[in-house]
Amino acid sequence: MAASTVVLSEQIRPWHNAGLRFLFDEDGSIAQAMTDAQVAASAQPAPVAQPVSSPVAPAQQAPQQYQQTTQQQPAPRQPQQQPQQPTVQQPQQKPQAAPSAQASQQRPQRPAQQAQRTPAVPPRAMPSLVIHPTNKPPEEWPQQWQNYWSKVQIPSPVVWTYWALGDDLSGHADPKRREVLKKLISSLNLPRGTSSFWPVAASGEAADELTPAPEIFLAGLRRLRPRYSVVFGSKALKSFMPDSTLRPYLFTQFLGHRVIALPDVDYLVRSPNMLAPVIAYLRTTIRLTK
C-alpha cells in the first residue's frame, strides 16, 4: 500500500524543509491552514492521462519487422532423402505491451482518487475565550485584588486556584483545606518559588461570600505566565471558562499554557483517600526542572 501524501501549506513548507516537525498550535490556525490546503488539493481535477505511444509503438512494430525479415530470407535447402514438410503458419500473437499501456493510463489517476476519498481533517477544538482579561494594570484593581496580587510570585510556573481560595487568603482560612494543600504540594517536590495561589473570586465580610472577577483572574494569569494552572473544582473552572466541559484528571491548552482540572479541595477534605490519586496524577503531569 502506498503511503499517504501530506499536503502542506505554502506558508509552512519552508519551515518543514528546514527540519521543523512540531508546532504549538494554540488557536488552531495552523491546523486550519493544513485543512484548507488538503481541501484545495482534493478539489483539483484529476490529471488526464495521455496515451503513451513511444513505448508501445516499437513493441507493435517489432513482430511486423520480424515477419518481413523471415519472408525475405530464402528457405534453407532440405535434404533430398526427407520429404518436404508443409509449412504451417502460426497465428500472430498480440503484442504484450498493450496491458502496460493501459496500466500506464490508469496510474496517474490513483492519487486524485485517493485524495477524493480522504476527508479533510478538522482542526482540534480549542477552548473559546468568552471572558476577556481586563486591560487595567494591577494598581487600578480593587484593593482586595491588589492584596492578593502582592502575595504572588512573578513569573510563576505553577498557579493553584479553587473557589474558596479568596476566603483562605483573606482571614477566613479553613485549616483542613490548608493541611490538604500543604500535603499535596510538598509531595510533588516542586522547586522553591515556582508556585503561586491566585483566586478566582474575592471574599466578602463573612465566610463563603465570594464574588468572582474572571477578567481580573485572567489578567493575572497573563502576567504570571504559568506553564500549568491547577484548578480544583468545576465551579472555579467555569467562573473563567463557562463553556468548558473539562472533567477532573483532564487538561487542555488555554492562553498559552496547560489548564489541569482536579476535584474540588473540599471534596478532598471529605475524602482523604482520594488525595493519593491526585498526587500521582500531578507527578506525571507537572514537569519542572529543579
Buried (B, 14 or more C-beta within 10 A) or exposed (E): EEEEEEBBBEEBEEEEEEEEEEEEBEEBEBBBBBBEBBEEBBEEEEEEEEEBEEEBEEBBEEEEEEEEEEEEEEEEEEEEEEEEEEEEEEEEEEBEBEEBBBEBBEEEEEBBEEBEEBEBEEBEEBBEBEBEBBEEEBEEBEEBBEEBBEEBBEBBBBBBBBBBBBBBBBEBBBEBBEEBBEEBBEBBEBEEEBBBBBBBBBBBEEBEEBEBBBBBBBBBBEBBBBBBBBBBBBBBBBBBBEEBEBEBBEBBBBBEBBBBBBBBBBBBBEEEEBBEEBBEBBEEBBEBEE
